């Protein structure tokens, strides 16, 4: 199933680096760090950036998996990580894929 | 006049450190760094943090002076700086005072 159509679940396992890299193929634009994935989105002003942050919030609430958001004029940096595994889980890639889909719908 | 009742203006001058320190007396909770001021606000969950970020956005738009926001679960770090002076101006303290007033109204 497409990552963007999957649901986050609790009790997930940490991903091995090769597993994260494989999932990363389905989340273009996201950079994989040791314990998180991150993507920068650009907008034409502050309000548009916040509008995007609010749409991300709806996804985060639905999936009960919340990112860190760094919002500045015309820019949102989204950072995803799974605290329960102190690193990356499939949940991060599921939310990343859903966020990418938001952009396609924009 | 109370800082929170003032309006941001363009063409402001950079503040000297002692001027910034003096204005900082009117913005309790804000830490003064060399080129910015910053305050951390705590909330009970992600949605409450985003709600606060949206209320800050309304102030920022009205004053045409926008912060950087770092939002995570139950937390918003607000960072204010004046790009036109590459440091601090009175505008930063005006917006900080207005944000503090938001908290008093919450």
N, CA and C atoms of all chains as a GROMACS GRO file, in nm:
protein
  636
    1UNK      N    1   0.084  -0.120   0.000
    1UNK     CA    2   0.000   0.000   0.000
    1UNK      C    3   0.088   0.125   0.000
    2UNK      N    4   0.039   0.228  -0.069
    2UNK     CA    5   0.107   0.357  -0.069
    2UNK      C    6   0.127   0.406   0.075
    3UNK      N    7   0.246   0.458   0.105
    3UNK     CA    8   0.275   0.508   0.241
    3UNK      C    9   0.171   0.610   0.286
    4UNK      N   10   0.133   0.699   0.193
    4UNK     CA   11   0.041   0.808   0.228
    4UNK      C   12  -0.099   0.756   0.265
    5UNK      N   13  -0.127   0.631   0.230
    5UNK     CA   14  -0.259   0.574   0.263
    5UNK      C   15  -0.256   0.490   0.390
    6UNK      N   16  -0.137   0.476   0.448
    6UNK     CA   17  -0.126   0.396   0.570
    6UNK      C   18  -0.156   0.482   0.694
    7UNK      N   19  -0.183   0.415   0.805
    7UNK     CA   20  -0.211   0.484   0.931
    7UNK      C   21  -0.096   0.462   1.028
    8UNK      N   22  -0.063   0.564   1.106
    8UNK     CA   23   0.038   0.548   1.210
    8UNK      C   24  -0.015   0.455   1.319
    9UNK      N   25   0.074   0.374   1.373
    9UNK     CA   26   0.037   0.285   1.482
    9UNK      C   27   0.135   0.301   1.597
   10UNK      N   28   0.089   0.273   1.718
   10UNK     CA   29   0.180   0.278   1.832
   10UNK      C   30   0.256   0.146   1.840
   11UNK      N   31   0.361   0.144   1.919
   11UNK     CA   32   0.439   0.021   1.936
   11UNK      C   33   0.521  -0.017   1.815
   12UNK      N   34   0.555   0.082   1.734
   12UNK     CA   35   0.636   0.053   1.614
   12UNK      C   36   0.782   0.028   1.651
   13UNK      N   37   0.851  -0.042   1.562
   13UNK     CA   38   0.993  -0.070   1.584
   13UNK      C   39   1.079   0.042   1.526
   14UNK      N   40   1.199   0.058   1.581
   14UNK     CA   41   1.293   0.151   1.517
   14UNK      C   42   1.332   0.094   1.380
   15UNK      N   43   1.361   0.184   1.287
   15UNK     CA   44   1.403   0.140   1.154
   15UNK      C   45   1.555   0.125   1.148
   16UNK      N   46   1.600   0.024   1.079
   16UNK     CA   47   1.742   0.015   1.046
   16UNK      C   48   1.770   0.118   0.936
   17UNK      N   49   1.894   0.167   0.926
   17UNK     CA   50   1.926   0.268   0.825
   17UNK      C   51   1.883   0.226   0.683
   18UNK      N   52   1.902   0.100   0.650
   18UNK     CA   53   1.867   0.057   0.513
   18UNK      C   54   1.715   0.055   0.494
   19UNK      N   55   1.643   0.027   0.602
   19UNK     CA   56   1.496   0.032   0.593
   19UNK      C   57   1.449   0.176   0.575
   20UNK      N   58   1.512   0.269   0.651
   20UNK     CA   59   1.477   0.410   0.638
   20UNK      C   60   1.506   0.459   0.496
   21UNK      N   61   1.621   0.420   0.443
   21UNK     CA   62   1.659   0.463   0.308
   21UNK      C   63   1.558   0.413   0.205
   22UNK      N   64   1.511   0.291   0.224
   22UNK     CA   65   1.413   0.231   0.132
   22UNK      C   66   1.282   0.309   0.137
   23UNK      N   67   1.236   0.338   0.259
   23UNK     CA   68   1.111   0.416   0.274
   23UNK      C   69   1.129   0.557   0.218
   24UNK      N   70   1.250   0.611   0.235
   24UNK     CA   71   1.278   0.746   0.188
   24UNK      C   72   1.259   0.761   0.037
   25UNK      N   73   1.266   0.651  -0.035
   25UNK     CA   74   1.243   0.656  -0.180
   25UNK      C   75   1.099   0.698  -0.211
   26UNK      N   76   1.012   0.675  -0.113
   26UNK     CA   77   0.870   0.711  -0.133
   26UNK      C   78   0.836   0.849  -0.076
   27UNK      N   79   0.937   0.918  -0.020
   27UNK     CA   80   0.912   1.052   0.036
   27UNK      C   81   1.013   1.152  -0.022
   28UNK      N   82   1.000   1.180  -0.151
   28UNK     CA   83   1.095   1.272  -0.214
   28UNK      C   84   1.097   1.408  -0.145
   29UNK      N   85   1.216   1.465  -0.134
   29UNK     CA   86   1.230   1.597  -0.074
   29UNK      C   87   1.270   1.592   0.072
   30UNK      N   88   1.252   1.476   0.136
   30UNK     CA   89   1.285   1.464   0.278
   30UNK      C   90   1.428   1.415   0.294
   31UNK      N   91   1.502   1.484   0.380
   31UNK     CA   92   1.638   1.443   0.410
   31UNK      C   93   1.638   1.353   0.532
   32UNK      N   94   1.710   1.246   0.524
   32UNK     CA   95   1.716   1.151   0.635
   32UNK      C   96   1.839   1.181   0.720
   33UNK      N   97   1.818   1.213   0.847
   33UNK     CA   98   1.928   1.228   0.942
   33UNK      C   99   1.929   1.103   1.030
   34UNK      N  100   2.017   1.102   1.130
   34UNK     CA  101   2.030   0.980   1.211
   34UNK      C  102   1.901   0.947   1.285
   35UNK      N  103   1.839   1.052   1.343
   35UNK     CA  104   1.722   1.027   1.427
   35UNK      C  105   1.596   1.100   1.381
   36UNK      N  106   1.602   1.160   1.264
   36UNK     CA  107   1.485   1.236   1.217
   36UNK      C  108   1.488   1.249   1.065
   37UNK      N  109   1.375   1.288   1.010
   37UNK     CA  110   1.372   1.329   0.870
   37UNK      C  111   1.319   1.472   0.865
   38UNK      N  112   1.360   1.544   0.763
   38UNK     CA  113   1.332   1.687   0.759
   38UNK      C  114   1.310   1.732   0.615
   39UNK      N  115   1.212   1.822   0.597
   39UNK     CA  116   1.192   1.883   0.465
   39UNK      C  117   1.156   2.030   0.482
   40UNK      N  118   1.207   2.114   0.392
   40UNK     CA  119   1.177   2.257   0.392
   40UNK      C  120   1.075   2.287   0.283
   41UNK      N  121   0.973   2.361   0.319
   41UNK     CA  122   0.870   2.403   0.224
   41UNK      C  123   0.869   2.556   0.217
   42UNK      N  124   0.862   2.609   0.095
   42UNK     CA  125   0.863   2.754   0.076
   42UNK      C  126   0.724   2.807   0.039
   43UNK      N  127   0.692   2.926   0.086
   43UNK     CA  128   0.564   2.989   0.058
   43UNK      C  129   0.584   3.137   0.028
   44UNK      N  130   0.476   3.201  -0.015
   44UNK     CA  131   0.495   3.340  -0.059
   44UNK      C  132   0.491   3.440   0.056
   45UNK      N  133   0.447   3.399   0.172
   45UNK     CA  134   0.446   3.490   0.287
   45UNK      C  135   0.427   3.412   0.418
   46UNK      N  136   0.414   3.484   0.527
   46UNK     CA  137   0.402   3.419   0.658
   46UNK      C  138   0.269   3.346   0.674
   47UNK      N  139   0.164   3.412   0.628
   47UNK     CA  140   0.030   3.353   0.645
   47UNK      C  141   0.016   3.221   0.568
   48UNK      N  142   0.073   3.217   0.447
   48UNK     CA  143   0.066   3.092   0.370
   48UNK      C  144   0.146   2.982   0.440
   49UNK      N  145   0.258   3.020   0.500
   49UNK     CA  146   0.338   2.922   0.575
   49UNK      C  147   0.257   2.867   0.694
   50UNK      N  148   0.188   2.956   0.764
   50UNK     CA  149   0.107   2.914   0.879
   50UNK      C  150  -0.013   2.830   0.834
   51UNK      N  151  -0.067   2.865   0.719
   51UNK     CA  152  -0.181   2.785   0.667
   51UNK      C  153  -0.136   2.641   0.645
   52UNK      N  154  -0.018   2.625   0.589
   52UNK     CA  155   0.038   2.492   0.568
   52UNK      C  156   0.061   2.422   0.702
   53UNK      N  157   0.114   2.496   0.799
   53UNK     CA  158   0.137   2.438   0.933
   53UNK      C  159   0.006   2.389   0.994
   54UNK      N  160  -0.101   2.461   0.969
   54UNK     CA  161  -0.231   2.418   1.022
   54UNK      C  162  -0.282   2.292   0.952
   55UNK      N  163  -0.254   2.282   0.824
   55UNK     CA  164  -0.296   2.160   0.753
   55UNK      C  165  -0.213   2.040   0.801
   56UNK      N  166  -0.087   2.064   0.830
   56UNK     CA  167  -0.003   1.957   0.887
   56UNK      C  168  -0.057   1.916   1.024
   57UNK      N  169  -0.101   2.014   1.101
   57UNK     CA  170  -0.153   1.986   1.235
   57UNK      C  171  -0.272   1.891   1.228
   58UNK      N  172  -0.358   1.910   1.128
   58UNK     CA  173  -0.474   1.821   1.113
   58UNK      C  174  -0.429   1.677   1.090
   59UNK      N  175  -0.328   1.661   1.006
   59UNK     CA  176  -0.272   1.526   0.982
   59UNK      C  177  -0.211   1.470   1.109
   60UNK      N  178  -0.134   1.553   1.178
   60UNK     CA  179  -0.064   1.509   1.299
   60UNK      C  180  -0.163   1.462   1.405
   61UNK      N  181  -0.273   1.535   1.417
   61UNK     CA  182  -0.375   1.498   1.515
   61UNK      C  183  -0.442   1.366   1.477
   62UNK      N  184  -0.474   1.354   1.349
   62UNK     CA  185  -0.542   1.233   1.301
   62UNK      C  186  -0.453   1.110   1.320
   63UNK      N  187  -0.324   1.129   1.301
   63UNK     CA  188  -0.230   1.016   1.311
   63UNK      C  189  -0.170   1.004   1.451
   64UNK      N  190  -0.201   1.100   1.536
   64UNK     CA  191  -0.138   1.107   1.669
   64UNK      C  192   0.014   1.094   1.660
   65UNK      N  193   0.069   1.166   1.564
   65UNK     CA  194   0.215   1.167   1.545
   65UNK      C  195   0.251   1.309   1.502
   66UNK      N  196   0.324   1.379   1.590
   66UNK     CA  197   0.340   1.524   1.572
   66UNK      C  198   0.483   1.564   1.536
   67UNK      N  199   0.496   1.650   1.440
   67UNK     CA  200   0.628   1.698   1.400
   67UNK      C  201   0.674   1.814   1.486
   68UNK      N  202   0.798   1.852   1.469
   68UNK     CA  203   0.844   1.986   1.510
   68UNK      C  204   0.835   2.074   1.386
   69UNK      N  205   0.782   2.194   1.405
   69UNK     CA  206   0.767   2.289   1.294
   69UNK      C  207   0.850   2.413   1.322
   70UNK      N  208   0.928   2.454   1.224
   70UNK     CA  209   1.006   2.577   1.235
   70UNK      C  210   0.954   2.672   1.127
   71UNK      N  211   0.881   2.773   1.174
   71UNK     CA  212   0.809   2.861   1.081
   71UNK      C  213   0.872   2.998   1.080
   72UNK      N  214   0.903   3.045   0.961
   72UNK     CA  215   0.950   3.183   0.947
   72UNK      C  216   0.883   3.240   0.822
   73UNK      N  217   0.918   3.365   0.788
   73UNK     CA  218   0.856   3.430   0.673
   73UNK      C  219   0.869   3.343   0.547
   74UNK      N  220   0.753   3.290   0.500
   74UNK     CA  221   0.754   3.215   0.374
   74UNK      C  222   0.820   3.079   0.379
   75UNK      N  223   0.840   3.026   0.498
   75UNK     CA  224   0.911   2.898   0.508
   75UNK      C  225   0.863   2.814   0.625
   76UNK      N  226   0.847   2.684   0.600
   76UNK     CA  227   0.819   2.589   0.708
   76UNK      C  228   0.919   2.474   0.697
   77UNK      N  229   0.996   2.452   0.802
   77UNK     CA  230   1.081   2.333   0.808
   77UNK      C  231   1.009   2.233   0.898
   78UNK      N  232   0.984   2.114   0.843
   78UNK     CA  233   0.914   2.010   0.917
   78UNK      C  234   1.013   1.902   0.956
   79UNK      N  235   1.010   1.864   1.082
   79UNK     CA  236   1.105   1.764   1.134
   79UNK      C  237   1.024   1.653   1.199
   80UNK      N  238   1.045   1.531   1.156
   80UNK     CA  239   0.970   1.417   1.211
   80UNK      C  240   1.066   1.318   1.276
   81UNK      N  241   1.023   1.267   1.390
   81UNK     CA  242   1.103   1.171   1.466
   81UNK      C  243   1.008   1.093   1.556
   82UNK      N  244   1.048   0.974   1.596
   82UNK     CA  245   0.961   0.894   1.682
   82UNK      C  246   1.024   0.880   1.819
   83UNK      N  247   0.968   0.953   1.917
   83UNK     CA  248   1.030   0.958   2.048
   83UNK      C  249   1.036   0.820   2.114
   84UNK      N  250   0.931   0.739   2.091
   84UNK     CA  251   0.926   0.609   2.160
   84UNK      C  252   1.040   0.516   2.117
   85UNK      N  253   1.097   0.539   2.001
   85UNK     CA  254   1.211   0.456   1.959
   85UNK      C  255   1.340   0.538   1.955
   86UNK      N  256   1.331   0.663   2.001
   86UNK     CA  257   1.447   0.754   1.999
   86UNK      C  258   1.513   0.757   1.861
   87UNK      N  259   1.429   0.766   1.760
   87UNK     CA  260   1.483   0.770   1.624
   87UNK      C  261   1.371   0.762   1.523
   88UNK      N  262   1.397   0.694   1.414
   88UNK     CA  263   1.298   0.686   1.306
   88UNK      C  264   1.215   0.558   1.312
   89UNK      N  265   1.085   0.573   1.281
   89UNK     CA  266   0.997   0.458   1.264
   89UNK      C  267   0.919   0.479   1.134
   90UNK      N  268   0.843   0.380   1.095
   90UNK     CA  269   0.762   0.394   0.974
   90UNK      C  270   0.662   0.510   0.988
   91UNK      N  271   0.622   0.540   1.113
   91UNK     CA  272   0.527   0.650   1.133
   91UNK      C  273   0.579   0.783   1.075
   92UNK      N  274   0.708   0.806   1.087
   92UNK     CA  275   0.765   0.931   1.034
   92UNK      C  276   0.747   0.938   0.883
   93UNK      N  277   0.767   0.827   0.817
   93UNK     CA  278   0.756   0.825   0.671
   93UNK      C  279   0.610   0.830   0.626
   94UNK      N  280   0.521   0.772   0.706
   94UNK     CA  281   0.378   0.780   0.674
   94UNK      C  282   0.332   0.926   0.679
   95UNK      N  283   0.369   0.997   0.786
   95UNK     CA  284   0.328   1.138   0.797
   95UNK      C  285   0.398   1.222   0.689
   96UNK      N  286   0.525   1.192   0.661
   96UNK     CA  287   0.597   1.265   0.555
   96UNK      C  288   0.526   1.247   0.421
   97UNK      N  289   0.483   1.126   0.392
   97UNK     CA  290   0.415   1.099   0.265
   97UNK      C  291   0.281   1.173   0.259
   98UNK      N  292   0.212   1.180   0.373
   98UNK     CA  293   0.084   1.253   0.376
   98UNK      C  294   0.107   1.403   0.358
   99UNK      N  295   0.216   1.454   0.415
   99UNK     CA  296   0.249   1.596   0.398
   99UNK      C  297   0.286   1.625   0.252
  100UNK      N  298   0.364   1.534   0.192
  100UNK     CA  299   0.396   1.552   0.049
  100UNK      C  300   0.268   1.555  -0.035
  101UNK      N  301   0.172   1.473   0.002
  101UNK     CA  302   0.047   1.469  -0.074
  101UNK      C  303  -0.030   1.601  -0.060
  102UNK      N  304  -0.020   1.662   0.060
  102UNK     CA  305  -0.080   1.796   0.080
  102UNK      C  306  -0.028   1.894  -0.024
  103UNK      N  307   0.103   1.890  -0.045
  103UNK     CA  308   0.166   1.983  -0.138
  103UNK      C  309   0.116   1.960  -0.280
  104UNK      N  310   0.094   1.834  -0.314
  104UNK     CA  311   0.044   1.803  -0.450
  104UNK      C  312  -0.098   1.856  -0.467
  105UNK      N  313  -0.171   1.858  -0.355
  105UNK     CA  314  -0.311   1.904  -0.361
  105UNK      C  315  -0.320   2.057  -0.355
  106UNK      N  316  -0.209   2.122  -0.318
  106UNK     CA  317  -0.215   2.267  -0.294
  106UNK      C  318  -0.249   2.344  -0.422
  107UNK      N  319   0.373   5.562   2.672
  107UNK     CA  320   0.265   5.466   2.642
  107UNK      C  321   0.317   5.323   2.664
  108UNK      N  322   0.227   5.238   2.710
  108UNK     CA  323   0.258   5.097   2.726
  108UNK      C  324   0.309   5.038   2.593
  109UNK      N  325   0.417   4.959   2.600
  109UNK     CA  326   0.472   4.898   2.478
  109UNK      C  327   0.365   4.822   2.399
  110UNK      N  328   0.281   4.750   2.471
  110UNK     CA  329   0.180   4.666   2.405
  110UNK      C  330   0.076   4.747   2.330
  111UNK      N  331   0.068   4.876   2.361
  111UNK     CA  332  -0.028   4.962   2.292
  111UNK      C  333   0.034   5.039   2.175
  112UNK      N  334   0.165   5.023   2.155
  112UNK     CA  335   0.231   5.093   2.045
  112UNK      C  336   0.221   5.012   1.916
  113UNK      N  337   0.247   5.079   1.805
  113UNK     CA  338   0.242   5.013   1.674
  113UNK      C  339   0.384   5.004   1.616
  114UNK      N  340   0.413   4.893   1.549
  114UNK     CA  341   0.542   4.881   1.481
  114UNK      C  342   0.548   4.980   1.366
  115UNK      N  343   0.667   5.035   1.344
  115UNK     CA  344   0.688   5.126   1.232
  115UNK      C  345   0.809   5.082   1.152
  116UNK      N  346   0.810   5.116   1.024
  116UNK     CA  347   0.927   5.085   0.943
  116UNK      C  348   1.032   5.194   0.964
  117UNK      N  349   1.154   5.167   0.921
  117UNK     CA  350   1.261   5.266   0.933
  117UNK      C  351   1.309   5.288   1.075
  118UNK      N  352   1.291   5.186   1.158
  118UNK     CA  353   1.335   5.199   1.298
  118UNK      C  354   1.488   5.187   1.308
  119UNK      N  355   1.540   5.242   1.417
  119UNK     CA  356   1.684   5.235   1.442
  119UNK      C  357   1.719   5.108   1.520
  120UNK      N  358   1.842   5.061   1.502
  120UNK     CA  359   1.887   4.951   1.589
  120UNK      C  360   1.896   5.001   1.733
  121UNK      N  361   1.873   4.910   1.828
  121UNK     CA  362   1.881   4.946   1.969
  121UNK      C  363   2.022   4.924   2.022
  122UNK      N  364   2.067   5.015   2.106
  122UNK     CA  365   2.190   4.989   2.180
  122UNK      C  366   2.156   4.887   2.290
  123UNK      N  367   2.256   4.810   2.334
  123UNK     CA  368   2.229   4.708   2.436
  123UNK      C  369   2.157   4.763   2.559
  124UNK      N  370   2.195   4.885   2.602
  124UNK     CA  371   2.130   4.938   2.723
  124UNK      C  372   1.985   4.978   2.695
  125UNK      N  373   1.959   5.020   2.571
  125UNK     CA  374   1.819   5.051   2.534
  125UNK      C  375   1.736   4.922   2.531
  126UNK      N  376   1.795   4.816   2.475
  126UNK     CA  377   1.725   4.688   2.471
  126UNK      C  378   1.697   4.638   2.613
  127UNK      N  379   1.796   4.650   2.700
  127UNK     CA  380   1.780   4.604   2.839
  127UNK      C  381   1.667   4.681   2.908
  128UNK      N  382   1.659   4.810   2.880
  128UNK     CA  383   1.555   4.894   2.939
  128UNK      C  384   1.416   4.850   2.891
  129UNK      N  385   1.403   4.829   2.760
  129UNK     CA  386   1.274   4.784   2.706
  129UNK      C  387   1.240   4.644   2.758
  130UNK      N  388   1.343   4.563   2.778
  130UNK     CA  389   1.322   4.427   2.827
  130UNK      C  390   1.256   4.422   2.963
  131UNK      N  391   1.267   4.530   3.038
  131UNK     CA  392   1.200   4.535   3.168
  131UNK      C  393   1.048   4.531   3.153
  132UNK      N  394   1.002   4.572   3.034
  132UNK     CA  395   0.858   4.572   3.007
  132UNK      C  396   0.810   4.444   2.938
  133UNK      N  397   0.904   4.351   2.912
  133UNK     CA  398   0.864   4.226   2.846
  133UNK      C  399   0.915   4.106   2.926
  134UNK      N  400   0.859   4.087   3.045
  134UNK     CA  401   0.905   3.977   3.130
  134UNK      C  402   0.894   3.842   3.060
  135UNK      N  403   0.993   3.757   3.082
  135UNK     CA  404   0.992   3.623   3.025
  135UNK      C  405   1.075   3.613   2.898
  136UNK      N  406   1.106   3.728   2.838
  136UNK     CA  407   1.183   3.727   2.712
  136UNK      C  408   1.332   3.738   2.744
  137UNK      N  409   1.408   3.650   2.682
  137UNK     CA  410   1.554   3.656   2.696
  137UNK      C  411   1.612   3.738   2.583
  138UNK      N  412   1.703   3.826   2.617
  138UNK     CA  413   1.766   3.911   2.517
  138UNK      C  414   1.898   3.849   2.473
  139UNK      N  415   1.907   3.818   2.344
  139UNK     CA  416   2.034   3.774   2.287
  139UNK      C  417   2.092   3.890   2.207
  140UNK      N  418   2.203   3.867   2.139
  140UNK     CA  419   2.270   3.978   2.071
  140UNK      C  420   2.182   4.039   1.963
  141UNK      N  421   2.119   3.952   1.884
  141UNK     CA  422   2.041   4.000   1.768
  141UNK      C  423   1.894   3.961   1.773
  142UNK      N  424   1.848   3.907   1.883
  142UNK     CA  425   1.709   3.863   1.889
  142UNK      C  426   1.663   3.855   2.035
  143UNK      N  427   1.532   3.846   2.051
  143UNK     CA  428   1.477   3.813   2.182
  143UNK      C  429   1.392   3.688   2.165
  144UNK      N  430   1.379   3.611   2.273
  144UNK     CA  431   1.318   3.479   2.262
  144UNK      C  432   1.242   3.446   2.390
  145UNK      N  433   1.126   3.384   2.373
  145UNK     CA  434   1.053   3.334   2.490
  145UNK      C  435   0.989   3.200   2.457
  146UNK      N  436   0.988   3.112   2.555
  146UNK     CA  437   0.926   2.980   2.540
  146UNK      C  438   0.792   2.980   2.612
  147UNK      N  439   0.690   2.931   2.544
  147UNK     CA  440   0.556   2.919   2.601
  147UNK      C  441   0.516   2.772   2.601
  148UNK      N  442   0.460   2.727   2.714
  148UNK     CA  443   0.421   2.586   2.725
  148UNK      C  444   0.269   2.570   2.718
  149UNK      N  445   0.225   2.461   2.658
  149UNK     CA  446   0.082   2.432   2.644
  149UNK      C  447   0.056   2.286   2.673
  150UNK      N  448  -0.074   2.251   2.678
  150UNK     CA  449  -0.104   2.114   2.720
  150UNK      C  450  -0.095   2.012   2.606
  151UNK      N  451  -0.092   2.059   2.482
  151UNK     CA  452  -0.078   1.966   2.369
  151UNK      C  453  -0.038   2.041   2.242
  152UNK      N  454  -0.033   1.971   2.133
  152UNK     CA  455   0.013   2.031   2.007
  152UNK      C  456  -0.089   2.133   1.955
  153UNK      N  457  -0.216   2.097   1.963
  153UNK     CA  458  -0.320   2.185   1.908
  153UNK      C  459  -0.323   2.319   1.982
  154UNK      N  460  -0.306   2.316   2.114
  154UNK     CA  461  -0.305   2.442   2.190
  154UNK      C  462  -0.183   2.526   2.152
  155UNK      N  463  -0.072   2.461   2.128
  155UNK     CA  464   0.047   2.534   2.085
  155UNK      C  465   0.022   2.601   1.949
  156UNK      N  466  -0.040   2.528   1.858
  156UNK     CA  467  -0.070   2.584   1.726
  156UNK      C  468  -0.173   2.696   1.736
  157UNK      N  469  -0.267   2.680   1.826
  157UNK     CA  470  -0.368   2.786   1.844
  157UNK      C  471  -0.298   2.917   1.885
  158UNK      N  472  -0.203   2.905   1.975
  158UNK     CA  473  -0.126   3.022   2.018
  158UNK      C  474  -0.047   3.079   1.899
  159UNK      N  475   0.013   2.992   1.820
  159UNK     CA  476   0.089   3.036   1.702
  159UNK      C  477  -0.001   3.113   1.606
  160UNK      N  478  -0.123   3.069   1.594
  160UNK     CA  479  -0.217   3.140   1.505
  160UNK      C  480  -0.255   3.277   1.561
  161UNK      N  481  -0.265   3.286   1.692
  161UNK     CA  482  -0.296   3.417   1.752
  161UNK      C  483  -0.176   3.512   1.736
  162UNK      N  484  -0.055   3.457   1.746
  162UNK     CA  485   0.064   3.538   1.722
  162UNK      C  486   0.067   3.585   1.576
  163UNK      N  487   0.026   3.498   1.486
  163UNK     CA  488   0.024   3.533   1.343
  163UNK      C  489  -0.064   3.654   1.318
  164UNK      N  490  -0.177   3.661   1.385
  164UNK     CA  491  -0.267   3.775   1.367
  164UNK      C  492  -0.198   3.905   1.410
  165UNK      N  493  -0.127   3.901   1.521
  165UNK     CA  494  -0.050   4.018   1.567
  165UNK      C  495   0.058   4.053   1.465
  166UNK      N  496   0.130   3.951   1.422
  166UNK     CA  497   0.242   3.972   1.329
  166UNK      C  498   0.195   4.036   1.199
  167UNK      N  499   0.079   3.993   1.151
  167UNK     CA  500   0.024   4.050   1.028
  167UNK      C  501  -0.018   4.195   1.050
  168UNK      N  502  -0.081   4.217   1.163
  168UNK     CA  503  -0.129   4.352   1.191
  168UNK      C  504  -0.012   4.450   1.205
  169UNK      N  505   0.097   4.402   1.264
  169UNK     CA  506   0.214   4.488   1.286
  169UNK      C  507   0.314   4.480   1.171
  170UNK      N  508   0.289   4.392   1.077
  170UNK     CA  509   0.384   4.365   0.969
  170UNK      C  510   0.526   4.340   1.024
  171UNK      N  511   0.530   4.262   1.130
  171UNK     CA  512   0.658   4.225   1.192
  171UNK      C  513   0.644   4.080   1.239
  172UNK      N  514   0.720   3.992   1.175
  172UNK     CA  515   0.694   3.848   1.190
  172UNK      C  516   0.805   3.776   1.268
  173UNK      N  517   0.765   3.693   1.360
  173UNK     CA  518   0.865   3.616   1.436
  173UNK      C  519   0.905   3.488   1.364
  174UNK      N  520   1.004   3.422   1.416
  174UNK     CA  521   1.027   3.281   1.385
  174UNK      C  522   0.959   3.202   1.497
  175UNK      N  523   0.888   3.097   1.458
  175UNK     CA  524   0.818   3.014   1.557
  175UNK      C  525   0.872   2.872   1.550
  176UNK      N  526   0.903   2.817   1.667
  176UNK     CA  527   0.949   2.678   1.675
  176UNK      C  528   0.846   2.603   1.757
  177UNK      N  529   0.767   2.522   1.687
  177UNK     CA  530   0.651   2.459   1.750
  177UNK      C  531   0.676   2.310   1.765
  178UNK      N  532   0.656   2.261   1.886
  178UNK     CA  533   0.661   2.117   1.907
  178UNK      C  534   0.549   2.081   2.005
  179UNK      N  535   0.540   1.958   2.043
  179UNK     CA  536   0.432   1.912   2.131
  179UNK      C  537   0.425   1.999   2.257
  180UNK      N  538   0.318   2.078   2.269
  180UNK     CA  539   0.297   2.156   2.390
  180UNK      C  540   0.393   2.271   2.411
  181UNK      N  541   0.461   2.315   2.306
  181UNK     CA  542   0.562   2.419   2.324
  181UNK      C  543   0.574   2.508   2.201
  182UNK      N  544   0.584   2.638   2.226
  182UNK     CA  545   0.614   2.733   2.118
  182UNK      C  546   0.730   2.820   2.164
  183UNK      N  547   0.838   2.819   2.089
  183UNK     CA  548   0.948   2.913   2.112
  183UNK      C  549   0.932   3.024   2.009
  184UNK      N  550   0.921   3.148   2.059
  184UNK     CA  551   0.904   3.263   1.970
  184UNK      C  552   1.034   3.341   1.968
  185UNK      N  553   1.079   3.375   1.849
  185UNK     CA  554   1.205   3.447   1.832
  185UNK      C  555   1.177   3.571   1.749
  186UNK      N  556   1.214   3.686   1.801
  186UNK     CA  557   1.190   3.812   1.731
  186UNK      C  558   1.322   3.883   1.702
  187UNK      N  559   1.330   3.938   1.583
  187UNK     CA  560   1.449   4.008   1.539
  187UNK      C  561   1.408   4.103   1.428
  188UNK      N  562   1.485   4.208   1.405
  188UNK     CA  563   1.450   4.304   1.300
  188UNK      C  564   1.555   4.297   1.189
  189UNK      N  565   1.515   4.236   1.078
  189UNK     CA  566   1.611   4.211   0.971
  189UNK      C  567   1.670   4.341   0.916
  190UNK      N  568   1.588   4.444   0.909
  190UNK     CA  569   1.634   4.569   0.847
  190UNK      C  570   1.749   4.634   0.925
  191UNK      N  571   1.760   4.601   1.054
  191UNK     CA  572   1.872   4.656   1.131
  191UNK      C  573   1.971   4.545   1.171
  192UNK      N  574   1.946   4.424   1.121
  192UNK     CA  575   2.031   4.310   1.153
  192UNK      C  576   2.049   4.297   1.306
  193UNK      N  577   1.939   4.310   1.376
  193UNK     CA  578   1.947   4.300   1.522
  193UNK      C  579   1.814   4.338   1.584
  194UNK      N  580   1.820   4.405   1.696
  194UNK     CA  581   1.698   4.438   1.770
  194UNK      C  582   1.654   4.582   1.744
  195UNK      N  583   1.522   4.600   1.734
  195UNK     CA  584   1.462   4.733   1.728
  195UNK      C  585   1.346   4.736   1.827
  196UNK      N  586   1.289   4.854   1.844
  196UNK     CA  587   1.174   4.862   1.934
  196UNK      C  588   1.059   4.774   1.885
  197UNK      N  589   1.051   4.751   1.754
  197UNK     CA  590   0.943   4.666   1.700
  197UNK      C  591   0.940   4.528   1.765
  198UNK      N  592   1.059   4.473   1.792
  198UNK     CA  593   1.065   4.341   1.856
  198UNK      C  594   1.000   4.343   1.993
  199UNK      N  595   1.024   4.449   2.067
  199UNK     CA  596   0.970   4.458   2.203
  199UNK      C  597   0.820   4.492   2.202
  200UNK      N  598   0.778   4.565   2.100
  200UNK     CA  599   0.633   4.592   2.086
  200UNK      C  600   0.558   4.462   2.062
  201UNK      N  601   0.609   4.381   1.969
  201UNK     CA  602   0.540   4.254   1.941
  201UNK      C  603   0.550   4.160   2.060
  202UNK      N  604   0.666   4.158   2.126
  202UNK     CA  605   0.682   4.075   2.246
  202UNK      C  606   0.580   4.114   2.353
  203UNK      N  607   0.561   4.244   2.372
  203UNK     CA  608   0.466   4.291   2.473
  203UNK      C  609   0.323   4.251   2.436
  204UNK      N  610   0.292   4.258   2.307
  204UNK     CA  611   0.158   4.218   2.262
  204UNK      C  612   0.137   4.068   2.280
  205UNK      N  613   0.243   3.989   2.257
  205UNK     CA  614   0.233   3.844   2.278
  205UNK      C  615   0.217   3.814   2.427
  206UNK      N  616   0.292   3.883   2.511
  206UNK     CA  617   0.273   3.865   2.656
  206UNK      C  618   0.130   3.895   2.696
  207UNK      N  619   0.072   3.996   2.636
  207UNK     CA  620  -0.066   4.032   2.670
  207UNK      C  621  -0.164   3.923   2.627
  208UNK      N  622  -0.134   3.858   2.514
  208UNK     CA  623  -0.215   3.742   2.472
  208UNK      C  624  -0.221   3.638   2.583
  209UNK      N  625  -0.107   3.611   2.644
  209UNK     CA  626  -0.101   3.509   2.747
  209UNK      C  627  -0.184   3.548   2.868
  210UNK      N  628  -0.184   3.677   2.898
  210UNK     CA  629  -0.263   3.724   3.012
  210UNK      C  630  -0.413   3.708   2.983
  211UNK      N  631  -0.448   3.718   2.853
  211UNK     CA  632  -0.589   3.707   2.815
  211UNK      C  633  -0.633   3.562   2.801
  212UNK      N  634  -0.536   3.468   2.795
  212UNK     CA  635  -0.570   3.328   2.763
  212UNK      C  636  -0.657   3.265   2.872
   0.00000   0.00000   0.00000
